[in-house]
Amino acid sequence: LISSVDPAFLKLTQADERIYREFRGTFRNLRVDVLDPEELKSEAAKAKWRPFCLSFEGVVEDFNFGTLLRLDSRGGYTEENSILG
């Protein structure tokens, strides 16, 4: 499904637009194509991520679960290119 639909039209949840709007409002300069682990795991980053995630309690099921991320979106899921966020 994900690879057969233009991402501009793909909606996985009812809250997709809200999540993206709030994400970009909170993390204006965060690059999502190549992630810096410090922007995810540092104490300063955690202080921003916690309230962001908590704001979706009751809106998104499993809102506080971790997810496996690729550090560089051009590469595959390898041990060197993956992080749990």
PDB file with one MODEL, atoms N, CA, C and O in Angstrom:
MODEL        1
ATOM      1  N   LEU A   1       0.825  -1.200   0.000  1.00  0.00           N
ATOM      2  CA  LEU A   1       0.000   0.000   0.000  1.00  0.00           C
ATOM      3  C   LEU A   1       0.866   1.260   0.000  1.00  0.00           C
ATOM      4  O   LEU A   1       0.652   2.170  -0.801  1.00  0.00           O
ATOM      5  N   ILE A   2       1.835   1.303   0.896  1.00  0.00           N
ATOM      6  CA  ILE A   2       2.649   2.514   1.022  1.00  0.00           C
ATOM      7  C   ILE A   2       3.406   2.820  -0.264  1.00  0.00           C
ATOM      8  O   ILE A   2       3.527   3.985  -0.642  1.00  0.00           O
ATOM      9  N   SER A   3       3.917   1.797  -0.944  1.00  0.00           N
ATOM     10  CA  SER A   3       4.701   2.044  -2.149  1.00  0.00           C
ATOM     11  C   SER A   3       3.842   2.222  -3.393  1.00  0.00           C
ATOM     12  O   SER A   3       4.359   2.632  -4.433  1.00  0.00           O
ATOM     13  N   SER A   4       2.544   1.926  -3.321  1.00  0.00           N
ATOM     14  CA  SER A   4       1.698   2.042  -4.506  1.00  0.00           C
ATOM     15  C   SER A   4       0.856   3.313  -4.535  1.00  0.00           C
ATOM     16  O   SER A   4       0.154   3.562  -5.515  1.00  0.00           O
ATOM     17  N   VAL A   5       0.913   4.113  -3.484  1.00  0.00           N
ATOM     18  CA  VAL A   5       0.126   5.336  -3.406  1.00  0.00           C
ATOM     19  C   VAL A   5       1.065   6.525  -3.273  1.00  0.00           C
ATOM     20  O   VAL A   5       2.046   6.473  -2.532  1.00  0.00           O
ATOM     21  N   ASP A   6       0.757   7.590  -3.992  1.00  0.00           N
ATOM     22  CA  ASP A   6       1.526   8.831  -3.866  1.00  0.00           C
ATOM     23  C   ASP A   6       1.454   9.295  -2.415  1.00  0.00           C
ATOM     24  O   ASP A   6       0.355   9.487  -1.895  1.00  0.00           O
ATOM     25  N   PRO A   7       2.600   9.484  -1.741  1.00  0.00           N
ATOM     26  CA  PRO A   7       2.593   9.855  -0.327  1.00  0.00           C
ATOM     27  C   PRO A   7       1.776  11.110  -0.018  1.00  0.00           C
ATOM     28  O   PRO A   7       1.290  11.267   1.102  1.00  0.00           O
ATOM     29  N   ALA A   8       1.621  11.994  -0.983  1.00  0.00           N
ATOM     30  CA  ALA A   8       0.825  13.201  -0.758  1.00  0.00           C
ATOM     31  C   ALA A   8      -0.642  12.873  -0.490  1.00  0.00           C
ATOM     32  O   ALA A   8      -1.359  13.671   0.113  1.00  0.00           O
ATOM     33  N   PHE A   9      -1.087  11.692  -0.943  1.00  0.00           N
ATOM     34  CA  PHE A   9      -2.486  11.303  -0.779  1.00  0.00           C
ATOM     35  C   PHE A   9      -2.683  10.190   0.242  1.00  0.00           C
ATOM     36  O   PHE A   9      -3.817   9.797   0.515  1.00  0.00           O
ATOM     37  N   LEU A  10      -1.614   9.685   0.800  1.00  0.00           N
ATOM     38  CA  LEU A  10      -1.688   8.569   1.739  1.00  0.00           C
ATOM     39  C   LEU A  10      -2.012   9.069   3.141  1.00  0.00           C
ATOM     40  O   LEU A  10      -1.296   9.908   3.687  1.00  0.00           O
ATOM     41  N   LYS A  11      -3.075   8.561   3.713  1.00  0.00           N
ATOM     42  CA  LYS A  11      -3.461   8.893   5.081  1.00  0.00           C
ATOM     43  C   LYS A  11      -3.580   7.587   5.855  1.00  0.00           C
ATOM     44  O   LYS A  11      -4.387   6.727   5.504  1.00  0.00           O
ATOM     45  N   LEU A  12      -2.783   7.438   6.904  1.00  0.00           N
ATOM     46  CA  LEU A  12      -2.790   6.209   7.691  1.00  0.00           C
ATOM     47  C   LEU A  12      -3.717   6.313   8.899  1.00  0.00           C
ATOM     48  O   LEU A  12      -4.229   5.300   9.375  1.00  0.00           O
ATOM     49  N   THR A  13      -3.935   7.525   9.395  1.00  0.00           N
ATOM     50  CA  THR A  13      -4.836   7.731  10.530  1.00  0.00           C
ATOM     51  C   THR A  13      -5.672   8.983  10.274  1.00  0.00           C
ATOM     52  O   THR A  13      -5.357   9.783   9.394  1.00  0.00           O
ATOM     53  N   GLN A  14      -6.736   9.139  11.050  1.00  0.00           N
ATOM     54  CA  GLN A  14      -7.573  10.340  10.967  1.00  0.00           C
ATOM     55  C   GLN A  14      -6.801  11.586  11.403  1.00  0.00           C
ATOM     56  O   GLN A  14      -7.157  12.707  11.038  1.00  0.00           O
ATOM     57  N   ALA A  15      -5.757  11.383  12.176  1.00  0.00           N
ATOM     58  CA  ALA A  15      -5.024  12.510  12.761  1.00  0.00           C
ATOM     59  C   ALA A  15      -3.743  12.857  12.012  1.00  0.00           C
ATOM     60  O   ALA A  15      -2.948  13.650  12.516  1.00  0.00           O
ATOM     61  N   ASP A  16      -3.515  12.293  10.833  1.00  0.00           N
ATOM     62  CA  ASP A  16      -2.259  12.517  10.112  1.00  0.00           C
ATOM     63  C   ASP A  16      -1.909  13.996   9.935  1.00  0.00           C
ATOM     64  O   ASP A  16      -0.782  14.409  10.209  1.00  0.00           O
ATOM     65  N   GLU A  17      -2.866  14.777   9.482  1.00  0.00           N
ATOM     66  CA  GLU A  17      -2.579  16.190   9.233  1.00  0.00           C
ATOM     67  C   GLU A  17      -2.255  16.926  10.526  1.00  0.00           C
ATOM     68  O   GLU A  17      -1.347  17.757  10.555  1.00  0.00           O
ATOM     69  N   ARG A  18      -2.987  16.629  11.593  1.00  0.00           N
ATOM     70  CA  ARG A  18      -2.706  17.256  12.894  1.00  0.00           C
ATOM     71  C   ARG A  18      -1.319  16.867  13.388  1.00  0.00           C
ATOM     72  O   ARG A  18      -0.558  17.712  13.860  1.00  0.00           O
ATOM     73  N   ILE A  19      -0.994  15.576  13.278  1.00  0.00           N
ATOM     74  CA  ILE A  19       0.318  15.101  13.734  1.00  0.00           C
ATOM     75  C   ILE A  19       1.426  15.820  12.976  1.00  0.00           C
ATOM     76  O   ILE A  19       2.384  16.302  13.581  1.00  0.00           O
ATOM     77  N   TYR A  20       1.299  15.893  11.654  1.00  0.00           N
ATOM     78  CA  TYR A  20       2.351  16.533  10.859  1.00  0.00           C
ATOM     79  C   TYR A  20       2.447  18.022  11.177  1.00  0.00           C
ATOM     80  O   TYR A  20       3.550  18.552  11.319  1.00  0.00           O
ATOM     81  N   ARG A  21       1.315  18.698  11.289  1.00  0.00           N
ATOM     82  CA  ARG A  21       1.303  20.136  11.589  1.00  0.00           C
ATOM     83  C   ARG A  21       1.984  20.397  12.940  1.00  0.00           C
ATOM     84  O   ARG A  21       2.816  21.297  13.053  1.00  0.00           O
ATOM     85  N   GLU A  22       1.632  19.613  13.958  1.00  0.00           N
ATOM     86  CA  GLU A  22       2.230  19.800  15.280  1.00  0.00           C
ATOM     87  C   GLU A  22       3.704  19.380  15.284  1.00  0.00           C
ATOM     88  O   GLU A  22       4.531  19.992  15.960  1.00  0.00           O
ATOM     89  N   PHE A  23       4.022  18.325  14.518  1.00  0.00           N
ATOM     90  CA  PHE A  23       5.413  17.895  14.404  1.00  0.00           C
ATOM     91  C   PHE A  23       6.274  19.018  13.835  1.00  0.00           C
ATOM     92  O   PHE A  23       7.319  19.347  14.396  1.00  0.00           O
ATOM     93  N   ARG A  24       5.844  19.600  12.731  1.00  0.00           N
ATOM     94  CA  ARG A  24       6.621  20.672  12.104  1.00  0.00           C
ATOM     95  C   ARG A  24       6.615  21.941  12.946  1.00  0.00           C
ATOM     96  O   ARG A  24       7.567  22.719  12.883  1.00  0.00           O
ATOM     97  N   GLY A  25       5.577  22.167  13.724  1.00  0.00           N
ATOM     98  CA  GLY A  25       5.556  23.309  14.631  1.00  0.00           C
ATOM     99  C   GLY A  25       6.538  23.148  15.771  1.00  0.00           C
ATOM    100  O   GLY A  25       7.155  24.119  16.209  1.00  0.00           O
ATOM    101  N   THR A  26       6.685  21.928  16.253  1.00  0.00           N
ATOM    102  CA  THR A  26       7.581  21.644  17.377  1.00  0.00           C
ATOM    103  C   THR A  26       9.019  21.431  16.931  1.00  0.00           C
ATOM    104  O   THR A  26       9.956  21.869  17.600  1.00  0.00           O
ATOM    105  N   PHE A  27       9.189  20.758  15.800  1.00  0.00           N
ATOM    106  CA  PHE A  27      10.532  20.392  15.309  1.00  0.00           C
ATOM    107  C   PHE A  27      10.771  21.027  13.942  1.00  0.00           C
ATOM    108  O   PHE A  27      10.971  20.327  12.949  1.00  0.00           O
ATOM    109  N   ARG A  28      10.747  22.344  13.902  1.00  0.00           N
ATOM    110  CA  ARG A  28      10.820  23.091  12.637  1.00  0.00           C
ATOM    111  C   ARG A  28      12.025  22.718  11.768  1.00  0.00           C
ATOM    112  O   ARG A  28      11.896  22.582  10.552  1.00  0.00           O
ATOM    113  N   ASN A  29      13.173  22.555  12.381  1.00  0.00           N
ATOM    114  CA  ASN A  29      14.401  22.363  11.610  1.00  0.00           C
ATOM    115  C   ASN A  29      14.897  20.924  11.578  1.00  0.00           C
ATOM    116  O   ASN A  29      15.988  20.658  11.075  1.00  0.00           O
ATOM    117  N   LEU A  30      14.116  20.001  12.103  1.00  0.00           N
ATOM    118  CA  LEU A  30      14.551  18.606  12.134  1.00  0.00           C
ATOM    119  C   LEU A  30      14.537  18.015  10.733  1.00  0.00           C
ATOM    120  O   LEU A  30      13.501  17.984  10.069  1.00  0.00           O
ATOM    121  N   ARG A  31      15.684  17.552  10.297  1.00  0.00           N
ATOM    122  CA  ARG A  31      15.765  16.864   9.004  1.00  0.00           C
ATOM    123  C   ARG A  31      15.246  15.451   9.185  1.00  0.00           C
ATOM    124  O   ARG A  31      15.678  14.757  10.106  1.00  0.00           O
ATOM    125  N   VAL A  32      14.350  15.014   8.353  1.00  0.00           N
ATOM    126  CA  VAL A  32      13.816  13.663   8.468  1.00  0.00           C
ATOM    127  C   VAL A  32      14.438  12.717   7.448  1.00  0.00           C
ATOM    128  O   VAL A  32      14.260  11.504   7.550  1.00  0.00           O
ATOM    129  N   ASP A  33      15.164  13.250   6.466  1.00  0.00           N
ATOM    130  CA  ASP A  33      15.805  12.371   5.485  1.00  0.00           C
ATOM    131  C   ASP A  33      17.076  11.752   6.047  1.00  0.00           C
ATOM    132  O   ASP A  33      17.375  10.590   5.770  1.00  0.00           O
ATOM    133  N   VAL A  34      17.826  12.517   6.833  1.00  0.00           N
ATOM    134  CA  VAL A  34      19.031  12.018   7.499  1.00  0.00           C
ATOM    135  C   VAL A  34      18.943  12.477   8.953  1.00  0.00           C
ATOM    136  O   VAL A  34      19.099  13.662   9.247  1.00  0.00           O
ATOM    137  N   LEU A  35      18.694  11.533   9.858  1.00  0.00           N
ATOM    138  CA  LEU A  35      18.503  11.857  11.271  1.00  0.00           C
ATOM    139  C   LEU A  35      19.820  11.898  12.025  1.00  0.00           C
ATOM    140  O   LEU A  35      20.725  11.101  11.775  1.00  0.00           O
ATOM    141  N   ASP A  36      19.908  12.834  12.946  1.00  0.00           N
ATOM    142  CA  ASP A  36      21.021  12.926  13.873  1.00  0.00           C
ATOM    143  C   ASP A  36      20.547  12.319  15.191  1.00  0.00           C
ATOM    144  O   ASP A  36      19.620  12.852  15.800  1.00  0.00           O
ATOM    145  N   PRO A  37      21.151  11.221  15.652  1.00  0.00           N
ATOM    146  CA  PRO A  37      20.708  10.583  16.895  1.00  0.00           C
ATOM    147  C   PRO A  37      20.619  11.540  18.080  1.00  0.00           C
ATOM    148  O   PRO A  37      19.778  11.346  18.957  1.00  0.00           O
ATOM    149  N   GLU A  38      21.469  12.569  18.126  1.00  0.00           N
ATOM    150  CA  GLU A  38      21.415  13.533  19.227  1.00  0.00           C
ATOM    151  C   GLU A  38      20.103  14.308  19.229  1.00  0.00           C
ATOM    152  O   GLU A  38      19.632  14.720  20.289  1.00  0.00           O
ATOM    153  N   GLU A  39      19.506  14.512  18.052  1.00  0.00           N
ATOM    154  CA  GLU A  39      18.240  15.233  17.976  1.00  0.00           C
ATOM    155  C   GLU A  39      17.068  14.361  18.431  1.00  0.00           C
ATOM    156  O   GLU A  39      15.939  14.840  18.537  1.00  0.00           O
ATOM    157  N   LEU A  40      17.335  13.095  18.697  1.00  0.00           N
ATOM    158  CA  LEU A  40      16.304  12.178  19.174  1.00  0.00           C
ATOM    159  C   LEU A  40      16.537  11.759  20.620  1.00  0.00           C
ATOM    160  O   LEU A  40      15.580  11.568  21.370  1.00  0.00           O
ATOM    161  N   LYS A  41      17.787  11.615  21.014  1.00  0.00           N
ATOM    162  CA  LYS A  41      18.108  10.963  22.286  1.00  0.00           C
ATOM    163  C   LYS A  41      18.708  11.861  23.358  1.00  0.00           C
ATOM    164  O   LYS A  41      18.775  11.455  24.518  1.00  0.00           O
ATOM    165  N   SER A  42      19.144  13.063  23.012  1.00  0.00           N
ATOM    166  CA  SER A  42      19.756  13.934  24.025  1.00  0.00           C
ATOM    167  C   SER A  42      18.700  14.349  25.044  1.00  0.00           C
ATOM    168  O   SER A  42      17.504  14.231  24.780  1.00  0.00           O
ATOM    169  N   GLU A  43      19.127  14.827  26.185  1.00  0.00           N
ATOM    170  CA  GLU A  43      18.187  15.280  27.214  1.00  0.00           C
ATOM    171  C   GLU A  43      17.334  16.432  26.707  1.00  0.00           C
ATOM    172  O   GLU A  43      16.139  16.494  26.996  1.00  0.00           O
ATOM    173  N   ALA A  44      17.937  17.341  25.955  1.00  0.00           N
ATOM    174  CA  ALA A  44      17.177  18.468  25.400  1.00  0.00           C
ATOM    175  C   ALA A  44      16.122  17.972  24.416  1.00  0.00           C
ATOM    176  O   ALA A  44      14.997  18.471  24.399  1.00  0.00           O
ATOM    177  N   ALA A  45      16.491  16.987  23.597  1.00  0.00           N
ATOM    178  CA  ALA A  45      15.538  16.430  22.634  1.00  0.00           C
ATOM    179  C   ALA A  45      14.403  15.708  23.353  1.00  0.00           C
ATOM    180  O   ALA A  45      13.237  15.858  22.988  1.00  0.00           O
ATOM    181  N   LYS A  46      14.741  14.932  24.367  1.00  0.00           N
ATOM    182  CA  LYS A  46      13.713  14.210  25.122  1.00  0.00           C
ATOM    183  C   LYS A  46      12.722  15.178  25.762  1.00  0.00           C
ATOM    184  O   LYS A  46      11.532  14.879  25.859  1.00  0.00           O
ATOM    185  N   ALA A  47      13.212  16.334  26.199  1.00  0.00           N
ATOM    186  CA  ALA A  47      12.337  17.332  26.815  1.00  0.00           C
ATOM    187  C   ALA A  47      11.321  17.882  25.814  1.00  0.00           C
ATOM    188  O   ALA A  47      10.247  18.335  26.209  1.00  0.00           O
ATOM    189  N   LYS A  48      11.653  17.846  24.527  1.00  0.00           N
ATOM    190  CA  LYS A  48      10.703  18.277  23.492  1.00  0.00           C
ATOM    191  C   LYS A  48       9.827  17.121  23.022  1.00  0.00           C
ATOM    192  O   LYS A  48       8.638  17.306  22.761  1.00  0.00           O
ATOM    193  N   TRP A  49      10.418  15.919  22.913  1.00  0.00           N
ATOM    194  CA  TRP A  49       9.670  14.770  22.388  1.00  0.00           C
ATOM    195  C   TRP A  49       8.585  14.301  23.346  1.00  0.00           C
ATOM    196  O   TRP A  49       7.496  13.933  22.907  1.00  0.00           O
ATOM    197  N   ARG A  50       8.865  14.308  24.653  1.00  0.00           N
ATOM    198  CA  ARG A  50       7.877  13.799  25.621  1.00  0.00           C
ATOM    199  C   ARG A  50       6.543  14.534  25.531  1.00  0.00           C
ATOM    200  O   ARG A  50       5.509  13.888  25.364  1.00  0.00           O
ATOM    201  N   PRO A  51       6.532  15.870  25.638  1.00  0.00           N
ATOM    202  CA  PRO A  51       5.242  16.574  25.552  1.00  0.00           C
ATOM    203  C   PRO A  51       4.578  16.403  24.190  1.00  0.00           C
ATOM    204  O   PRO A  51       3.353  16.328  24.095  1.00  0.00           O
ATOM    205  N   PHE A  52       5.390  16.341  23.135  1.00  0.00           N
ATOM    206  CA  PHE A  52       4.827  16.140  21.801  1.00  0.00           C
ATOM    207  C   PHE A  52       4.069  14.814  21.749  1.00  0.00           C
ATOM    208  O   PHE A  52       2.919  14.772  21.313  1.00  0.00           O
ATOM    209  N   CYS A  53       4.705  13.742  22.189  1.00  0.00           N
ATOM    210  CA  CYS A  53       4.063  12.423  22.167  1.00  0.00           C
ATOM    211  C   CYS A  53       2.851  12.376  23.090  1.00  0.00           C
ATOM    212  O   CYS A  53       1.811  11.830  22.723  1.00  0.00           O
ATOM    213  N   LEU A  54       2.979  12.942  24.279  1.00  0.00           N
ATOM    214  CA  LEU A  54       1.875  12.926  25.240  1.00  0.00           C
ATOM    215  C   LEU A  54       0.654  13.683  24.731  1.00  0.00           C
ATOM    216  O   LEU A  54      -0.467  13.404  25.156  1.00  0.00           O
ATOM    217  N   SER A  55       0.857  14.630  23.832  1.00  0.00           N
ATOM    218  CA  SER A  55      -0.277  15.394  23.311  1.00  0.00           C
ATOM    219  C   SER A  55      -1.204  14.536  22.451  1.00  0.00           C
ATOM    220  O   SER A  55      -2.315  14.957  22.130  1.00  0.00           O
ATOM    221  N   PHE A  56      -0.758  13.340  22.077  1.00  0.00           N
ATOM    222  CA  PHE A  56      -1.572  12.452  21.250  1.00  0.00           C
ATOM    223  C   PHE A  56      -2.201  11.308  22.034  1.00  0.00           C
ATOM    224  O   PHE A  56      -2.785  10.393  21.454  1.00  0.00           O
ATOM    225  N   GLU A  57      -2.076  11.366  23.351  1.00  0.00           N
ATOM    226  CA  GLU A  57      -2.740  10.366  24.185  1.00  0.00           C
ATOM    227  C   GLU A  57      -4.251  10.486  23.971  1.00  0.00           C
ATOM    228  O   GLU A  57      -4.814  11.576  24.067  1.00  0.00           O
ATOM    229  N   GLY A  58      -4.893   9.368  23.684  1.00  0.00           N
ATOM    230  CA  GLY A  58      -6.321   9.350  23.408  1.00  0.00           C
ATOM    231  C   GLY A  58      -6.665   9.662  21.965  1.00  0.00           C
ATOM    232  O   GLY A  58      -7.817   9.520  21.554  1.00  0.00           O
ATOM    233  N   VAL A  59      -5.672  10.088  21.187  1.00  0.00           N
ATOM    234  CA  VAL A  59      -5.885  10.399  19.774  1.00  0.00           C
ATOM    235  C   VAL A  59      -5.309   9.283  18.907  1.00  0.00           C
ATOM    236  O   VAL A  59      -5.930   8.849  17.936  1.00  0.00           O
ATOM    237  N   VAL A  60      -4.104   8.825  19.276  1.00  0.00           N
ATOM    238  CA  VAL A  60      -3.399   7.789  18.520  1.00  0.00           C
ATOM    239  C   VAL A  60      -3.202   6.581  19.426  1.00  0.00           C
ATOM    240  O   VAL A  60      -2.647   6.693  20.519  1.00  0.00           O
ATOM    241  N   GLU A  61      -3.662   5.429  18.960  1.00  0.00           N
ATOM    242  CA  GLU A  61      -3.449   4.198  19.725  1.00  0.00           C
ATOM    243  C   GLU A  61      -1.952   3.933  19.804  1.00  0.00           C
ATOM    244  O   GLU A  61      -1.230   4.139  18.828  1.00  0.00           O
ATOM    245  N   ASP A  62      -1.488   3.483  20.948  1.00  0.00           N
ATOM    246  CA  ASP A  62      -0.059   3.188  21.148  1.00  0.00           C
ATOM    247  C   ASP A  62       0.815   4.417  20.889  1.00  0.00           C
ATOM    248  O   ASP A  62       1.911   4.302  20.338  1.00  0.00           O
ATOM    249  N   PHE A  63       0.325   5.591  21.288  1.00  0.00           N
ATOM    250  CA  PHE A  63       0.999   6.860  21.035  1.00  0.00           C
ATOM    251  C   PHE A  63       2.405   6.921  21.620  1.00  0.00           C
ATOM    252  O   PHE A  63       3.230   7.705  21.151  1.00  0.00           O
ATOM    253  N   ASN A  64       2.693   6.107  22.639  1.00  0.00           N
ATOM    254  CA  ASN A  64       3.997   6.199  23.303  1.00  0.00           C
ATOM    255  C   ASN A  64       4.885   4.992  23.035  1.00  0.00           C
ATOM    256  O   ASN A  64       5.857   4.772  23.758  1.00  0.00           O
ATOM    257  N   PHE A  65       4.574   4.215  22.019  1.00  0.00           N
ATOM    258  CA  PHE A  65       5.426   3.087  21.649  1.00  0.00           C
ATOM    259  C   PHE A  65       6.631   3.584  20.858  1.00  0.00           C
ATOM    260  O   PHE A  65       6.554   4.599  20.164  1.00  0.00           O
ATOM    261  N   GLY A  66       7.728   2.870  20.967  1.00  0.00           N
ATOM    262  CA  GLY A  66       8.909   3.179  20.171  1.00  0.00           C
ATOM    263  C   GLY A  66       8.724   2.702  18.744  1.00  0.00           C
ATOM    264  O   GLY A  66       7.829   1.912  18.445  1.00  0.00           O
ATOM    265  N   THR A  67       9.572   3.188  17.884  1.00  0.00           N
ATOM    266  CA  THR A  67       9.529   2.763  16.493  1.00  0.00           C
ATOM    267  C   THR A  67      10.956   2.653  15.950  1.00  0.00           C
ATOM    268  O   THR A  67      11.851   3.377  16.385  1.00  0.00           O
ATOM    269  N   LEU A  68      11.154   1.761  15.016  1.00  0.00           N
ATOM    270  CA  LEU A  68      12.454   1.577  14.393  1.00  0.00           C
ATOM    271  C   LEU A  68      12.585   2.567  13.248  1.00  0.00           C
ATOM    272  O   LEU A  68      11.746   2.600  12.348  1.00  0.00           O
ATOM    273  N   LEU A  69      13.638   3.373  13.284  1.00  0.00           N
ATOM    274  CA  LEU A  69      13.860   4.406  12.281  1.00  0.00           C
ATOM    275  C   LEU A  69      15.172   4.161  11.552  1.00  0.00           C
ATOM    276  O   LEU A  69      16.139   3.657  12.123  1.00  0.00           O
ATOM    277  N   ARG A  70      15.179   4.531  10.281  1.00  0.00           N
ATOM    278  CA  ARG A  70      16.440   4.545   9.535  1.00  0.00           C
ATOM    279  C   ARG A  70      17.082   5.911   9.730  1.00  0.00           C
ATOM    280  O   ARG A  70      16.412   6.933   9.585  1.00  0.00           O
ATOM    281  N   LEU A  71      18.363   5.943  10.056  1.00  0.00           N
ATOM    282  CA  LEU A  71      19.067   7.211  10.228  1.00  0.00           C
ATOM    283  C   LEU A  71      19.197   7.955   8.903  1.00  0.00           C
ATOM    284  O   LEU A  71      19.060   9.178   8.858  1.00  0.00           O
ATOM    285  N   ASP A  72      19.460   7.224   7.833  1.00  0.00           N
ATOM    286  CA  ASP A  72      19.553   7.789   6.490  1.00  0.00           C
ATOM    287  C   ASP A  72      18.482   7.111   5.644  1.00  0.00           C
ATOM    288  O   ASP A  72      18.549   5.904   5.411  1.00  0.00           O
ATOM    289  N   SER A  73      17.505   7.872   5.187  1.00  0.00           N
ATOM    290  CA  SER A  73      16.367   7.292   4.466  1.00  0.00           C
ATOM    291  C   SER A  73      16.752   6.655   3.133  1.00  0.00           C
ATOM    292  O   SER A  73      15.973   5.888   2.568  1.00  0.00           O
ATOM    293  N   ARG A  74      17.940   6.963   2.629  1.00  0.00           N
ATOM    294  CA  ARG A  74      18.377   6.363   1.360  1.00  0.00           C
ATOM    295  C   ARG A  74      18.899   4.945   1.546  1.00  0.00           C
ATOM    296  O   ARG A  74      19.022   4.198   0.576  1.00  0.00           O
ATOM    297  N   GLY A  75      19.208   4.567   2.789  1.00  0.00           N
ATOM    298  CA  GLY A  75      19.731   3.233   3.069  1.00  0.00           C
ATOM    299  C   GLY A  75      18.666   2.311   3.620  1.00  0.00           C
ATOM    300  O   GLY A  75      17.552   2.737   3.926  1.00  0.00           O
ATOM    301  N   GLY A  76      19.013   1.061   3.742  1.00  0.00           N
ATOM    302  CA  GLY A  76      18.085   0.068   4.263  1.00  0.00           C
ATOM    303  C   GLY A  76      18.151  -0.017   5.783  1.00  0.00           C
ATOM    304  O   GLY A  76      18.880   0.723   6.444  1.00  0.00           O
ATOM    305  N   TYR A  77      17.363  -0.947   6.309  1.00  0.00           N
ATOM    306  CA  TYR A  77      17.371  -1.195   7.756  1.00  0.00           C
ATOM    307  C   TYR A  77      18.538  -2.120   8.084  1.00  0.00           C
ATOM    308  O   TYR A  77      18.410  -3.343   8.025  1.00  0.00           O
ATOM    309  N   THR A  78      19.667  -1.527   8.428  1.00  0.00           N
ATOM    310  CA  THR A  78      20.834  -2.281   8.868  1.00  0.00           C
ATOM    311  C   THR A  78      21.124  -1.873  10.307  1.00  0.00           C
ATOM    312  O   THR A  78      20.570  -0.891  10.801  1.00  0.00           O
ATOM    313  N   GLU A  79      21.976  -2.612  10.968  1.00  0.00           N
ATOM    314  CA  GLU A  79      22.324  -2.281  12.356  1.00  0.00           C
ATOM    315  C   GLU A  79      22.931  -0.879  12.449  1.00  0.00           C
ATOM    316  O   GLU A  79      22.645  -0.141  13.391  1.00  0.00           O
ATOM    317  N   GLU A  80      23.758  -0.516  11.489  1.00  0.00           N
ATOM    318  CA  GLU A  80      24.430   0.775  11.505  1.00  0.00           C
ATOM    319  C   GLU A  80      23.500   1.921  11.140  1.00  0.00           C
ATOM    320  O   GLU A  80      23.745   3.063  11.530  1.00  0.00           O
ATOM    321  N   ASN A  81      22.430   1.632  10.394  1.00  0.00           N
ATOM    322  CA  ASN A  81      21.545   2.680   9.885  1.00  0.00           C
ATOM    323  C   ASN A  81      20.201   2.717  10.600  1.00  0.00           C
ATOM    324  O   ASN A  81      19.255   3.329  10.104  1.00  0.00           O
ATOM    325  N   SER A  82      20.104   2.078  11.746  1.00  0.00           N
ATOM    326  CA  SER A  82      18.811   2.024  12.459  1.00  0.00           C
ATOM    327  C   SER A  82      18.954   2.516  13.886  1.00  0.00           C
ATOM    328  O   SER A  82      20.008   2.395  14.511  1.00  0.00           O
ATOM    329  N   ILE A  83      17.855   3.076  14.380  1.00  0.00           N
ATOM    330  CA  ILE A  83      17.790   3.558  15.758  1.00  0.00           C
ATOM    331  C   ILE A  83      16.366   3.353  16.244  1.00  0.00           C
ATOM    332  O   ILE A  83      15.407   3.462  15.479  1.00  0.00           O
ATOM    333  N   LEU A  84      16.247   3.056  17.520  1.00  0.00           N
ATOM    334  CA  LEU A  84      14.918   2.938  18.124  1.00  0.00           C
ATOM    335  C   LEU A  84      14.554   4.293  18.711  1.00  0.00           C
ATOM    336  O   LEU A  84      15.269   4.832  19.555  1.00  0.00           O
ATOM    337  N   GLY A  85      13.447   4.828  18.259  1.00  0.00           N
ATOM    338  CA  GLY A  85      13.035   6.158  18.716  1.00  0.00           C
ATOM    339  C   GLY A  85      11.684   6.122  19.385  1.00  0.00           C
ATOM    340  O   GLY A  85      11.187   7.157  19.829  1.00  0.00           O
TER     341      GLY A  85
ENDMDL
END
